[in-house]
Amino acid sequence: MTPATSADPEARLFDAITRAATGLGPDHPLALAIARAKADPAPESMAAVHAALETLPAAERDRILAEAHHAMRMDLSAIWSLLPGAAQAGGIQ
């Protein structure tokens, strides 16, 4: 999986969930809810993503969330700027 490159945590989460849920297809309610939430990050849009996740069978939902969590956990770019000295030329001193 390619890590998300967006600095926005919500967008990164939605990107990770989208990649984990690709097998569901672009017309699946979860994919559509994520697309709406990315376009309009209003609380109602975020709630729709949660609702779409809740409609999935538990095993499928757990797999998607586990894959998304793993992708985000492995994406060092998400925390790189927070590491002391990491953003300086040459990395951590």
PDB file of N, CA, C and O in Angstrom, chain B, residues numbered from 101:
ATOM      1  N   MET B 101       0.822  -1.187   0.000  1.00  0.00           N
ATOM      2  CA  MET B 101       0.000   0.000   0.000  1.00  0.00           C
ATOM      3  C   MET B 101       0.864   1.247   0.000  1.00  0.00           C
ATOM      4  O   MET B 101       1.877   1.310   0.697  1.00  0.00           O
ATOM      5  N   THR B 102       0.471   2.221  -0.769  1.00  0.00           N
ATOM      6  CA  THR B 102       1.172   3.486  -0.795  1.00  0.00           C
ATOM      7  C   THR B 102       0.642   4.358   0.327  1.00  0.00           C
ATOM      8  O   THR B 102      -0.574   4.490   0.471  1.00  0.00           O
ATOM      9  N   PRO B 103       1.515   4.959   1.129  1.00  0.00           N
ATOM     10  CA  PRO B 103       1.044   5.802   2.214  1.00  0.00           C
ATOM     11  C   PRO B 103       0.324   7.031   1.691  1.00  0.00           C
ATOM     12  O   PRO B 103       0.588   7.501   0.585  1.00  0.00           O
ATOM     13  N   ALA B 104      -0.585   7.539   2.499  1.00  0.00           N
ATOM     14  CA  ALA B 104      -1.277   8.777   2.159  1.00  0.00           C
ATOM     15  C   ALA B 104      -0.278   9.920   2.241  1.00  0.00           C
ATOM     16  O   ALA B 104       0.662   9.872   3.034  1.00  0.00           O
ATOM     17  N   THR B 105      -0.477  10.935   1.431  1.00  0.00           N
ATOM     18  CA  THR B 105       0.451  12.053   1.447  1.00  0.00           C
ATOM     19  C   THR B 105      -0.186  13.318   1.988  1.00  0.00           C
ATOM     20  O   THR B 105       0.509  14.320   2.157  1.00  0.00           O
ATOM     21  N   SER B 106      -1.455  13.311   2.259  1.00  0.00           N
ATOM     22  CA  SER B 106      -2.133  14.494   2.760  1.00  0.00           C
ATOM     23  C   SER B 106      -1.728  14.764   4.200  1.00  0.00           C
ATOM     24  O   SER B 106      -1.575  13.835   4.992  1.00  0.00           O
ATOM     25  N   ALA B 107      -1.556  16.037   4.537  1.00  0.00           N
ATOM     26  CA  ALA B 107      -1.235  16.403   5.908  1.00  0.00           C
ATOM     27  C   ALA B 107      -2.482  16.380   6.785  1.00  0.00           C
ATOM     28  O   ALA B 107      -2.370  16.305   8.009  1.00  0.00           O
ATOM     29  N   ASP B 108      -3.646  16.442   6.193  1.00  0.00           N
ATOM     30  CA  ASP B 108      -4.902  16.465   6.928  1.00  0.00           C
ATOM     31  C   ASP B 108      -5.209  15.070   7.477  1.00  0.00           C
ATOM     32  O   ASP B 108      -5.356  14.127   6.699  1.00  0.00           O
ATOM     33  N   PRO B 109      -5.308  14.920   8.803  1.00  0.00           N
ATOM     34  CA  PRO B 109      -5.529  13.583   9.377  1.00  0.00           C
ATOM     35  C   PRO B 109      -6.797  12.894   8.877  1.00  0.00           C
ATOM     36  O   PRO B 109      -6.787  11.688   8.631  1.00  0.00           O
ATOM     37  N   GLU B 110      -7.881  13.642   8.725  1.00  0.00           N
ATOM     38  CA  GLU B 110      -9.115  13.030   8.243  1.00  0.00           C
ATOM     39  C   GLU B 110      -8.952  12.521   6.816  1.00  0.00           C
ATOM     40  O   GLU B 110      -9.387  11.416   6.491  1.00  0.00           O
ATOM     41  N   ALA B 111      -8.329  13.324   5.974  1.00  0.00           N
ATOM     42  CA  ALA B 111      -8.111  12.898   4.587  1.00  0.00           C
ATOM     43  C   ALA B 111      -7.205  11.674   4.542  1.00  0.00           C
ATOM     44  O   ALA B 111      -7.427  10.766   3.741  1.00  0.00           O
ATOM     45  N   ARG B 112      -6.190  11.646   5.394  1.00  0.00           N
ATOM     46  CA  ARG B 112      -5.292  10.490   5.444  1.00  0.00           C
ATOM     47  C   ARG B 112      -6.052   9.243   5.874  1.00  0.00           C
ATOM     48  O   ARG B 112      -5.851   8.165   5.313  1.00  0.00           O
ATOM     49  N   LEU B 113      -6.929   9.386   6.871  1.00  0.00           N
ATOM     50  CA  LEU B 113      -7.732   8.250   7.323  1.00  0.00           C
ATOM     51  C   LEU B 113      -8.644   7.772   6.198  1.00  0.00           C
ATOM     52  O   LEU B 113      -8.725   6.572   5.936  1.00  0.00           O
ATOM     53  N   PHE B 114      -9.329   8.695   5.535  1.00  0.00           N
ATOM     54  CA  PHE B 114     -10.232   8.312   4.456  1.00  0.00           C
ATOM     55  C   PHE B 114      -9.470   7.672   3.301  1.00  0.00           C
ATOM     56  O   PHE B 114      -9.961   6.725   2.685  1.00  0.00           O
ATOM     57  N   ASP B 115      -8.279   8.177   3.003  1.00  0.00           N
ATOM     58  CA  ASP B 115      -7.462   7.559   1.954  1.00  0.00           C
ATOM     59  C   ASP B 115      -7.104   6.127   2.339  1.00  0.00           C
ATOM     60  O   ASP B 115      -7.168   5.222   1.507  1.00  0.00           O
ATOM     61  N   ALA B 116      -6.730   5.925   3.597  1.00  0.00           N
ATOM     62  CA  ALA B 116      -6.354   4.582   4.061  1.00  0.00           C
ATOM     63  C   ALA B 116      -7.553   3.639   4.030  1.00  0.00           C
ATOM     64  O   ALA B 116      -7.421   2.486   3.621  1.00  0.00           O
ATOM     65  N   ILE B 117      -8.718   4.117   4.457  1.00  0.00           N
ATOM     66  CA  ILE B 117      -9.920   3.281   4.424  1.00  0.00           C
ATOM     67  C   ILE B 117     -10.302   2.971   2.979  1.00  0.00           C
ATOM     68  O   ILE B 117     -10.681   1.844   2.661  1.00  0.00           O
ATOM     69  N   THR B 118     -10.202   3.971   2.108  1.00  0.00           N
ATOM     70  CA  THR B 118     -10.528   3.764   0.696  1.00  0.00           C
ATOM     71  C   THR B 118      -9.651   2.673   0.094  1.00  0.00           C
ATOM     72  O   THR B 118     -10.145   1.788  -0.604  1.00  0.00           O
ATOM     73  N   ARG B 119      -8.348   2.736   0.365  1.00  0.00           N
ATOM     74  CA  ARG B 119      -7.442   1.707  -0.166  1.00  0.00           C
ATOM     75  C   ARG B 119      -7.788   0.336   0.410  1.00  0.00           C
ATOM     76  O   ARG B 119      -7.766  -0.661  -0.312  1.00  0.00           O
ATOM     77  N   ALA B 120      -8.108   0.279   1.701  1.00  0.00           N
ATOM     78  CA  ALA B 120      -8.426  -1.005   2.333  1.00  0.00           C
ATOM     79  C   ALA B 120      -9.746  -1.576   1.827  1.00  0.00           C
ATOM     80  O   ALA B 120      -9.948  -2.790   1.835  1.00  0.00           O
ATOM     81  N   ALA B 121     -10.641  -0.698   1.388  1.00  0.00           N
ATOM     82  CA  ALA B 121     -11.975  -1.133   0.969  1.00  0.00           C
ATOM     83  C   ALA B 121     -12.132  -1.193  -0.547  1.00  0.00           C
ATOM     84  O   ALA B 121     -13.261  -1.241  -1.035  1.00  0.00           O
ATOM     85  N   THR B 122     -11.049  -1.192  -1.299  1.00  0.00           N
ATOM     86  CA  THR B 122     -11.160  -1.170  -2.763  1.00  0.00           C
ATOM     87  C   THR B 122     -11.964  -2.339  -3.307  1.00  0.00           C
ATOM     88  O   THR B 122     -12.611  -2.207  -4.345  1.00  0.00           O
ATOM     89  N   GLY B 123     -11.938  -3.469  -2.636  1.00  0.00           N
ATOM     90  CA  GLY B 123     -12.685  -4.634  -3.097  1.00  0.00           C
ATOM     91  C   GLY B 123     -14.187  -4.440  -3.055  1.00  0.00           C
ATOM     92  O   GLY B 123     -14.927  -5.183  -3.700  1.00  0.00           O
ATOM     93  N   LEU B 124     -14.648  -3.452  -2.304  1.00  0.00           N
ATOM     94  CA  LEU B 124     -16.087  -3.193  -2.219  1.00  0.00           C
ATOM     95  C   LEU B 124     -16.604  -2.502  -3.476  1.00  0.00           C
ATOM     96  O   LEU B 124     -17.790  -2.592  -3.791  1.00  0.00           O
ATOM     97  N   GLY B 125     -15.722  -1.816  -4.190  1.00  0.00           N
ATOM     98  CA  GLY B 125     -16.118  -1.132  -5.416  1.00  0.00           C
ATOM     99  C   GLY B 125     -16.436   0.332  -5.193  1.00  0.00           C
ATOM    100  O   GLY B 125     -16.792   0.731  -4.084  1.00  0.00           O
ATOM    101  N   PRO B 126     -16.310   1.140  -6.245  1.00  0.00           N
ATOM    102  CA  PRO B 126     -16.505   2.585  -6.126  1.00  0.00           C
ATOM    103  C   PRO B 126     -17.951   3.006  -5.884  1.00  0.00           C
ATOM    104  O   PRO B 126     -18.200   4.132  -5.452  1.00  0.00           O
ATOM    105  N   ASP B 127     -18.905   2.119  -6.156  1.00  0.00           N
ATOM    106  CA  ASP B 127     -20.314   2.461  -5.959  1.00  0.00           C
ATOM    107  C   ASP B 127     -20.853   1.951  -4.628  1.00  0.00           C
ATOM    108  O   ASP B 127     -22.043   2.091  -4.343  1.00  0.00           O
ATOM    109  N   HIS B 128     -19.987   1.362  -3.815  1.00  0.00           N
ATOM    110  CA  HIS B 128     -20.414   0.864  -2.509  1.00  0.00           C
ATOM    111  C   HIS B 128     -20.744   2.066  -1.616  1.00  0.00           C
ATOM    112  O   HIS B 128     -20.092   3.104  -1.726  1.00  0.00           O
ATOM    113  N   PRO B 129     -21.742   1.946  -0.736  1.00  0.00           N
ATOM    114  CA  PRO B 129     -22.096   3.062   0.147  1.00  0.00           C
ATOM    115  C   PRO B 129     -20.917   3.622   0.950  1.00  0.00           C
ATOM    116  O   PRO B 129     -20.868   4.824   1.209  1.00  0.00           O
ATOM    117  N   LEU B 130     -19.973   2.770   1.346  1.00  0.00           N
ATOM    118  CA  LEU B 130     -18.809   3.268   2.089  1.00  0.00           C
ATOM    119  C   LEU B 130     -17.946   4.155   1.197  1.00  0.00           C
ATOM    120  O   LEU B 130     -17.525   5.232   1.620  1.00  0.00           O
ATOM    121  N   ALA B 131     -17.680   3.717  -0.027  1.00  0.00           N
ATOM    122  CA  ALA B 131     -16.875   4.518  -0.956  1.00  0.00           C
ATOM    123  C   ALA B 131     -17.561   5.844  -1.265  1.00  0.00           C
ATOM    124  O   ALA B 131     -16.905   6.882  -1.338  1.00  0.00           O
ATOM    125  N   LEU B 132     -18.866   5.811  -1.444  1.00  0.00           N
ATOM    126  CA  LEU B 132     -19.609   7.043  -1.730  1.00  0.00           C
ATOM    127  C   LEU B 132     -19.605   7.981  -0.530  1.00  0.00           C
ATOM    128  O   LEU B 132     -19.470   9.194  -0.691  1.00  0.00           O
ATOM    129  N   ALA B 133     -19.752   7.429   0.672  1.00  0.00           N
ATOM    130  CA  ALA B 133     -19.742   8.254   1.886  1.00  0.00           C
ATOM    131  C   ALA B 133     -18.374   8.902   2.082  1.00  0.00           C
ATOM    132  O   ALA B 133     -18.289  10.066   2.474  1.00  0.00           O
ATOM    133  N   ILE B 134     -17.316   8.162   1.814  1.00  0.00           N
ATOM    134  CA  ILE B 134     -15.970   8.728   1.944  1.00  0.00           C
ATOM    135  C   ILE B 134     -15.760   9.839   0.927  1.00  0.00           C
ATOM    136  O   ILE B 134     -15.198  10.882   1.261  1.00  0.00           O
ATOM    137  N   ALA B 135     -16.200   9.633  -0.295  1.00  0.00           N
ATOM    138  CA  ALA B 135     -16.061  10.675  -1.324  1.00  0.00           C
ATOM    139  C   ALA B 135     -16.794  11.945  -0.908  1.00  0.00           C
ATOM    140  O   ALA B 135     -16.282  13.050  -1.086  1.00  0.00           O
ATOM    141  N   ARG B 136     -17.996  11.785  -0.354  1.00  0.00           N
ATOM    142  CA  ARG B 136     -18.750  12.959   0.112  1.00  0.00           C
ATOM    143  C   ARG B 136     -18.025  13.646   1.265  1.00  0.00           C
ATOM    144  O   ARG B 136     -17.952  14.874   1.307  1.00  0.00           O
ATOM    145  N   ALA B 137     -17.490  12.862   2.201  1.00  0.00           N
ATOM    146  CA  ALA B 137     -16.808  13.435   3.363  1.00  0.00           C
ATOM    147  C   ALA B 137     -15.521  14.151   2.960  1.00  0.00           C
ATOM    148  O   ALA B 137     -15.154  15.159   3.563  1.00  0.00           O
ATOM    149  N   LYS B 138     -14.837  13.631   1.942  1.00  0.00           N
ATOM    150  CA  LYS B 138     -13.627  14.306   1.474  1.00  0.00           C
ATOM    151  C   LYS B 138     -13.974  15.628   0.799  1.00  0.00           C
ATOM    152  O   LYS B 138     -13.221  16.596   0.902  1.00  0.00           O
ATOM    153  N   ALA B 139     -15.112  15.669   0.110  1.00  0.00           N
ATOM    154  CA  ALA B 139     -15.536  16.897  -0.566  1.00  0.00           C
ATOM    155  C   ALA B 139     -16.125  17.905   0.413  1.00  0.00           C
ATOM    156  O   ALA B 139     -15.968  19.114   0.240  1.00  0.00           O
ATOM    157  N   ASP B 140     -16.802  17.402   1.443  1.00  0.00           N
ATOM    158  CA  ASP B 140     -17.458  18.261   2.433  1.00  0.00           C
ATOM    159  C   ASP B 140     -17.278  17.631   3.808  1.00  0.00           C
ATOM    160  O   ASP B 140     -18.079  16.786   4.210  1.00  0.00           O
ATOM    161  N   PRO B 141     -16.230  18.034   4.538  1.00  0.00           N
ATOM    162  CA  PRO B 141     -15.937  17.399   5.824  1.00  0.00           C
ATOM    163  C   PRO B 141     -16.841  17.857   6.978  1.00  0.00           C
ATOM    164  O   PRO B 141     -16.390  17.972   8.118  1.00  0.00           O
ATOM    165  N   ALA B 142     -18.096  18.114   6.676  1.00  0.00           N
ATOM    166  CA  ALA B 142     -19.051  18.487   7.725  1.00  0.00           C
ATOM    167  C   ALA B 142     -19.281  17.293   8.649  1.00  0.00           C
ATOM    168  O   ALA B 142     -19.096  16.149   8.235  1.00  0.00           O
ATOM    169  N   PRO B 143     -19.681  17.546   9.891  1.00  0.00           N
ATOM    170  CA  PRO B 143     -19.935  16.440  10.825  1.00  0.00           C
ATOM    171  C   PRO B 143     -20.905  15.394  10.279  1.00  0.00           C
ATOM    172  O   PRO B 143     -20.748  14.202  10.543  1.00  0.00           O
ATOM    173  N   GLU B 144     -21.902  15.836   9.521  1.00  0.00           N
ATOM    174  CA  GLU B 144     -22.870  14.895   8.958  1.00  0.00           C
ATOM    175  C   GLU B 144     -22.203  13.946   7.965  1.00  0.00           C
ATOM    176  O   GLU B 144     -22.547  12.766   7.892  1.00  0.00           O
ATOM    177  N   SER B 145     -21.254  14.470   7.210  1.00  0.00           N
ATOM    178  CA  SER B 145     -20.528  13.636   6.249  1.00  0.00           C
ATOM    179  C   SER B 145     -19.664  12.608   6.967  1.00  0.00           C
ATOM    180  O   SER B 145     -19.593  11.449   6.558  1.00  0.00           O
ATOM    181  N   MET B 146     -19.013  13.039   8.033  1.00  0.00           N
ATOM    182  CA  MET B 146     -18.189  12.115   8.823  1.00  0.00           C
ATOM    183  C   MET B 146     -19.064  11.028   9.444  1.00  0.00           C
ATOM    184  O   MET B 146     -18.686   9.857   9.472  1.00  0.00           O
ATOM    185  N   ALA B 147     -20.227  11.423   9.939  1.00  0.00           N
ATOM    186  CA  ALA B 147     -21.155  10.456  10.542  1.00  0.00           C
ATOM    187  C   ALA B 147     -21.626   9.440   9.507  1.00  0.00           C
ATOM    188  O   ALA B 147     -21.842   8.275   9.838  1.00  0.00           O
ATOM    189  N   ALA B 148     -21.785   9.870   8.263  1.00  0.00           N
ATOM    190  CA  ALA B 148     -22.212   8.947   7.208  1.00  0.00           C
ATOM    191  C   ALA B 148     -21.152   7.880   6.941  1.00  0.00           C
ATOM    192  O   ALA B 148     -21.489   6.735   6.640  1.00  0.00           O
ATOM    193  N   VAL B 149     -19.878   8.248   7.048  1.00  0.00           N
ATOM    194  CA  VAL B 149     -18.805   7.259   6.886  1.00  0.00           C
ATOM    195  C   VAL B 149     -18.886   6.231   8.005  1.00  0.00           C
ATOM    196  O   VAL B 149     -18.795   5.028   7.760  1.00  0.00           O
ATOM    197  N   HIS B 150     -19.057   6.708   9.231  1.00  0.00           N
ATOM    198  CA  HIS B 150     -19.188   5.790  10.365  1.00  0.00           C
ATOM    199  C   HIS B 150     -20.397   4.875  10.187  1.00  0.00           C
ATOM    200  O   HIS B 150     -20.320   3.678  10.463  1.00  0.00           O
ATOM    201  N   ALA B 151     -21.499   5.433   9.732  1.00  0.00           N
ATOM    202  CA  ALA B 151     -22.712   4.633   9.526  1.00  0.00           C
ATOM    203  C   ALA B 151     -22.487   3.578   8.443  1.00  0.00           C
ATOM    204  O   ALA B 151     -22.927   2.437   8.588  1.00  0.00           O
ATOM    205  N   ALA B 152     -21.806   3.951   7.364  1.00  0.00           N
ATOM    206  CA  ALA B 152     -21.528   2.989   6.292  1.00  0.00           C
ATOM    207  C   ALA B 152     -20.619   1.870   6.790  1.00  0.00           C
ATOM    208  O   ALA B 152     -20.797   0.711   6.415  1.00  0.00           O
ATOM    209  N   LEU B 153     -19.657   2.208   7.624  1.00  0.00           N
ATOM    210  CA  LEU B 153     -18.794   1.176   8.211  1.00  0.00           C
ATOM    211  C   LEU B 153     -19.603   0.229   9.087  1.00  0.00           C
ATOM    212  O   LEU B 153     -19.373  -0.981   9.078  1.00  0.00           O
ATOM    213  N   GLU B 154     -20.541   0.773   9.835  1.00  0.00           N
ATOM    214  CA  GLU B 154     -21.349  -0.046  10.747  1.00  0.00           C
ATOM    215  C   GLU B 154     -22.251  -1.027  10.009  1.00  0.00           C
ATOM    216  O   GLU B 154     -22.642  -2.049  10.573  1.00  0.00           O
ATOM    217  N   THR B 155     -22.587  -0.730   8.755  1.00  0.00           N
ATOM    218  CA  THR B 155     -23.466  -1.640   8.011  1.00  0.00           C
ATOM    219  C   THR B 155     -22.726  -2.860   7.471  1.00  0.00           C
ATOM    220  O   THR B 155     -23.351  -3.839   7.062  1.00  0.00           O
ATOM    221  N   LEU B 156     -21.406  -2.801   7.470  1.00  0.00           N
ATOM    222  CA  LEU B 156     -20.616  -3.929   6.965  1.00  0.00           C
ATOM    223  C   LEU B 156     -20.649  -5.091   7.953  1.00  0.00           C
ATOM    224  O   LEU B 156     -20.798  -4.876   9.156  1.00  0.00           O
ATOM    225  N   PRO B 157     -20.513  -6.307   7.460  1.00  0.00           N
ATOM    226  CA  PRO B 157     -20.353  -7.443   8.374  1.00  0.00           C
ATOM    227  C   PRO B 157     -19.125  -7.194   9.258  1.00  0.00           C
ATOM    228  O   PRO B 157     -18.139  -6.609   8.808  1.00  0.00           O
ATOM    229  N   ALA B 158     -19.191  -7.633  10.494  1.00  0.00           N
ATOM    230  CA  ALA B 158     -18.131  -7.345  11.467  1.00  0.00           C
ATOM    231  C   ALA B 158     -16.749  -7.746  10.964  1.00  0.00           C
ATOM    232  O   ALA B 158     -15.790  -6.993  11.136  1.00  0.00           O
ATOM    233  N   ALA B 159     -16.632  -8.905  10.353  1.00  0.00           N
ATOM    234  CA  ALA B 159     -15.321  -9.369   9.885  1.00  0.00           C
ATOM    235  C   ALA B 159     -14.771  -8.455   8.794  1.00  0.00           C
ATOM    236  O   ALA B 159     -13.578  -8.151   8.781  1.00  0.00           O
ATOM    237  N   GLU B 160     -15.634  -8.015   7.878  1.00  0.00           N
ATOM    238  CA  GLU B 160     -15.206  -7.120   6.796  1.00  0.00           C
ATOM    239  C   GLU B 160     -14.821  -5.754   7.353  1.00  0.00           C
ATOM    240  O   GLU B 160     -13.794  -5.191   6.974  1.00  0.00           O
ATOM    241  N   ARG B 161     -15.646  -5.224   8.251  1.00  0.00           N
ATOM    242  CA  ARG B 161     -15.356  -3.931   8.877  1.00  0.00           C
ATOM    243  C   ARG B 161     -14.029  -3.999   9.638  1.00  0.00           C
ATOM    244  O   ARG B 161     -13.196  -3.100   9.521  1.00  0.00           O
ATOM    245  N   ASP B 162     -13.836  -5.067  10.415  1.00  0.00           N
ATOM    246  CA  ASP B 162     -12.602  -5.205  11.186  1.00  0.00           C
ATOM    247  C   ASP B 162     -11.383  -5.300  10.272  1.00  0.00           C
ATOM    248  O   ASP B 162     -10.333  -4.734  10.578  1.00  0.00           O
ATOM    249  N   ARG B 163     -11.516  -6.009   9.156  1.00  0.00           N
ATOM    250  CA  ARG B 163     -10.406  -6.132   8.213  1.00  0.00           C
ATOM    251  C   ARG B 163     -10.052  -4.776   7.612  1.00  0.00           C
ATOM    252  O   ARG B 163      -8.880  -4.405   7.541  1.00  0.00           O
ATOM    253  N   ILE B 164     -11.071  -4.046   7.183  1.00  0.00           N
ATOM    254  CA  ILE B 164     -10.844  -2.732   6.571  1.00  0.00           C
ATOM    255  C   ILE B 164     -10.199  -1.780   7.567  1.00  0.00           C
ATOM    256  O   ILE B 164      -9.231  -1.095   7.236  1.00  0.00           O
ATOM    257  N   LEU B 165     -10.726  -1.736   8.779  1.00  0.00           N
ATOM    258  CA  LEU B 165     -10.164  -0.829   9.778  1.00  0.00           C
ATOM    259  C   LEU B 165      -8.756  -1.246  10.186  1.00  0.00           C
ATOM    260  O   LEU B 165      -7.904  -0.391  10.425  1.00  0.00           O
ATOM    261  N   ALA B 166      -8.503  -2.549  10.268  1.00  0.00           N
ATOM    262  CA  ALA B 166      -7.156  -3.019  10.614  1.00  0.00           C
ATOM    263  C   ALA B 166      -6.156  -2.637   9.524  1.00  0.00           C
ATOM    264  O   ALA B 166      -5.048  -2.195   9.825  1.00  0.00           O
ATOM    265  N   GLU B 167      -6.546  -2.808   8.255  1.00  0.00           N
ATOM    266  CA  GLU B 167      -5.659  -2.431   7.151  1.00  0.00           C
ATOM    267  C   GLU B 167      -5.420  -0.924   7.128  1.00  0.00           C
ATOM    268  O   GLU B 167      -4.296  -0.473   6.906  1.00  0.00           O
ATOM    269  N   ALA B 168      -6.472  -0.151   7.358  1.00  0.00           N
ATOM    270  CA  ALA B 168      -6.328   1.306   7.372  1.00  0.00           C
ATOM    271  C   ALA B 168      -5.430   1.736   8.532  1.00  0.00           C
ATOM    272  O   ALA B 168      -4.569   2.601   8.369  1.00  0.00           O
ATOM    273  N   HIS B 169      -5.632   1.136   9.685  1.00  0.00           N
ATOM    274  CA  HIS B 169      -4.807   1.462  10.853  1.00  0.00           C
ATOM    275  C   HIS B 169      -3.344   1.121  10.583  1.00  0.00           C
ATOM    276  O   HIS B 169      -2.449   1.900  10.911  1.00  0.00           O
ATOM    277  N   HIS B 170      -3.106  -0.035   9.988  1.00  0.00           N
ATOM    278  CA  HIS B 170      -1.733  -0.438   9.673  1.00  0.00           C
ATOM    279  C   HIS B 170      -1.093   0.547   8.699  1.00  0.00           C
ATOM    280  O   HIS B 170       0.055   0.951   8.889  1.00  0.00           O
ATOM    281  N   ALA B 171      -1.818   0.931   7.671  1.00  0.00           N
ATOM    282  CA  ALA B 171      -1.280   1.869   6.681  1.00  0.00           C
ATOM    283  C   ALA B 171      -0.924   3.199   7.328  1.00  0.00           C
ATOM    284  O   ALA B 171       0.120   3.777   7.025  1.00  0.00           O
ATOM    285  N   MET B 172      -1.776   3.683   8.209  1.00  0.00           N
ATOM    286  CA  MET B 172      -1.504   4.962   8.860  1.00  0.00           C
ATOM    287  C   MET B 172      -0.351   4.836   9.851  1.00  0.00           C
ATOM    288  O   MET B 172       0.473   5.742   9.977  1.00  0.00           O
ATOM    289  N   ARG B 173      -0.301   3.717  10.544  1.00  0.00           N
ATOM    290  CA  ARG B 173       0.758   3.497  11.524  1.00  0.00           C
ATOM    291  C   ARG B 173       2.129   3.417  10.846  1.00  0.00           C
ATOM    292  O   ARG B 173       3.133   3.837  11.422  1.00  0.00           O
ATOM    293  N   MET B 174       2.168   2.888   9.643  1.00  0.00           N
ATOM    294  CA  MET B 174       3.433   2.708   8.937  1.00  0.00           C
ATOM    295  C   MET B 174       3.859   3.940   8.142  1.00  0.00           C
ATOM    296  O   MET B 174       4.957   3.961   7.586  1.00  0.00           O
ATOM    297  N   ASP B 175       3.024   4.949   8.078  1.00  0.00           N
ATOM    298  CA  ASP B 175       3.306   6.145   7.282  1.00  0.00           C
ATOM    299  C   ASP B 175       4.068   7.165   8.121  1.00  0.00           C
ATOM    300  O   ASP B 175       3.464   7.993   8.803  1.00  0.00           O
ATOM    301  N   LEU B 176       5.381   7.103   8.068  1.00  0.00           N
ATOM    302  CA  LEU B 176       6.225   7.994   8.848  1.00  0.00           C
ATOM    303  C   LEU B 176       6.008   9.457   8.479  1.00  0.00           C
ATOM    304  O   LEU B 176       6.224  10.339   9.310  1.00  0.00           O
ATOM    305  N   SER B 177       5.588   9.727   7.257  1.00  0.00           N
ATOM    306  CA  SER B 177       5.385  11.117   6.852  1.00  0.00           C
ATOM    307  C   SER B 177       4.317  11.800   7.697  1.00  0.00           C
ATOM    308  O   SER B 177       4.282  13.028   7.783  1.00  0.00           O
ATOM    309  N   ALA B 178       3.451  11.014   8.319  1.00  0.00           N
ATOM    310  CA  ALA B 178       2.389  11.589   9.144  1.00  0.00           C
ATOM    311  C   ALA B 178       2.937  12.275  10.383  1.00  0.00           C
ATOM    312  O   ALA B 178       2.351  13.240  10.871  1.00  0.00           O
ATOM    313  N   ILE B 179       4.058  11.782  10.894  1.00  0.00           N
ATOM    314  CA  ILE B 179       4.604  12.353  12.126  1.00  0.00           C
ATOM    315  C   ILE B 179       5.986  12.957  11.937  1.00  0.00           C
ATOM    316  O   ILE B 179       6.574  13.467  12.892  1.00  0.00           O
ATOM    317  N   TRP B 180       6.511  12.908  10.723  1.00  0.00           N
ATOM    318  CA  TRP B 180       7.874  13.354  10.477  1.00  0.00           C
ATOM    319  C   TRP B 180       8.125  14.758  11.000  1.00  0.00           C
ATOM    320  O   TRP B 180       9.145  14.996  11.647  1.00  0.00           O
ATOM    321  N   SER B 181       7.228  15.684  10.740  1.00  0.00           N
ATOM    322  CA  SER B 181       7.444  17.070  11.166  1.00  0.00           C
ATOM    323  C   SER B 181       7.370  17.230  12.680  1.00  0.00           C
ATOM    324  O   SER B 181       7.788  18.261  13.208  1.00  0.00           O
ATOM    325  N   LEU B 182       6.849  16.236  13.384  1.00  0.00           N
ATOM    326  CA  LEU B 182       6.756  16.308  14.840  1.00  0.00           C
ATOM    327  C   LEU B 182       7.982  15.723  15.537  1.00  0.00           C
ATOM    328  O   LEU B 182       8.150  15.900  16.744  1.00  0.00           O
ATOM    329  N   LEU B 183       8.833  15.035  14.793  1.00  0.00           N
ATOM    330  CA  LEU B 183      10.030  14.439  15.382  1.00  0.00           C
ATOM    331  C   LEU B 183      11.102  15.516  15.547  1.00  0.00           C
ATOM    332  O   LEU B 183      11.409  16.230  14.593  1.00  0.00           O
ATOM    333  N   PRO B 184      11.670  15.639  16.742  1.00  0.00           N
ATOM    334  CA  PRO B 184      12.691  16.678  16.967  1.00  0.00           C
ATOM    335  C   PRO B 184      13.858  16.535  15.994  1.00  0.00           C
ATOM    336  O   PRO B 184      14.498  15.485  15.926  1.00  0.00           O
ATOM    337  N   GLY B 185      14.123  17.581  15.257  1.00  0.00           N
ATOM    338  CA  GLY B 185      15.249  17.598  14.342  1.00  0.00           C
ATOM    339  C   GLY B 185      15.034  16.867  13.034  1.00  0.00           C
ATOM    340  O   GLY B 185      15.876  16.963  12.141  1.00  0.00           O
ATOM    341  N   ALA B 186      13.952  16.148  12.890  1.00  0.00           N
ATOM    342  CA  ALA B 186      13.746  15.347  11.687  1.00  0.00           C
ATOM    343  C   ALA B 186      13.543  16.205  10.446  1.00  0.00           C
ATOM    344  O   ALA B 186      13.963  15.828   9.351  1.00  0.00           O
ATOM    345  N   ALA B 187      12.907  17.347  10.612  1.00  0.00           N
ATOM    346  CA  ALA B 187      12.613  18.192   9.461  1.00  0.00           C
ATOM    347  C   ALA B 187      13.839  18.977   8.997  1.00  0.00           C
ATOM    348  O   ALA B 187      13.827  19.564   7.915  1.00  0.00           O
ATOM    349  N   GLN B 188      14.893  18.988   9.806  1.00  0.00           N
ATOM    350  CA  GLN B 188      16.106  19.694   9.414  1.00  0.00           C
ATOM    351  C   GLN B 188      16.854  18.893   8.356  1.00  0.00           C
ATOM    352  O   GLN B 188      16.700  17.676   8.252  1.00  0.00           O
ATOM    353  N   ALA B 189      17.653  19.586   7.588  1.00  0.00           N
ATOM    354  CA  ALA B 189      18.472  18.899   6.583  1.00  0.00           C
ATOM    355  C   ALA B 189      19.347  17.858   7.268  1.00  0.00           C
ATOM    356  O   ALA B 189      19.982  18.145   8.283  1.00  0.00           O
ATOM    357  N   GLY B 190      19.378  16.670   6.722  1.00  0.00           N
ATOM    358  CA  GLY B 190      20.216  15.616   7.284  1.00  0.00           C
ATOM    359  C   GLY B 190      19.508  14.744   8.292  1.00  0.00           C
ATOM    360  O   GLY B 190      20.108  13.807   8.820  1.00  0.00           O
ATOM    361  N   GLY B 191      18.244  15.025   8.575  1.00  0.00           N
ATOM    362  CA  GLY B 191      17.491  14.172   9.500  1.00  0.00           C
ATOM    363  C   GLY B 191      17.807  14.450  10.954  1.00  0.00           C
ATOM    364  O   GLY B 191      18.295  15.524  11.304  1.00  0.00           O
ATOM    365  N   ILE B 192      17.527  13.484  11.783  1.00  0.00           N
ATOM    366  CA  ILE B 192      17.710  13.629  13.225  1.00  0.00           C
ATOM    367  C   ILE B 192      19.197  13.700  13.541  1.00  0.00           C
ATOM    368  O   ILE B 192      19.983  12.881  13.064  1.00  0.00           O
ATOM    369  N   GLN B 193      19.569  14.669  14.335  1.00  0.00           N
ATOM    370  CA  GLN B 193      20.979  14.877  14.705  1.00  0.00           C
ATOM    371  C   GLN B 193      21.308  14.174  15.998  1.00  0.00           C
ATOM    372  O   GLN B 193      22.445  14.238  16.464  1.00  0.00           O
TER     373      GLN B 193
END
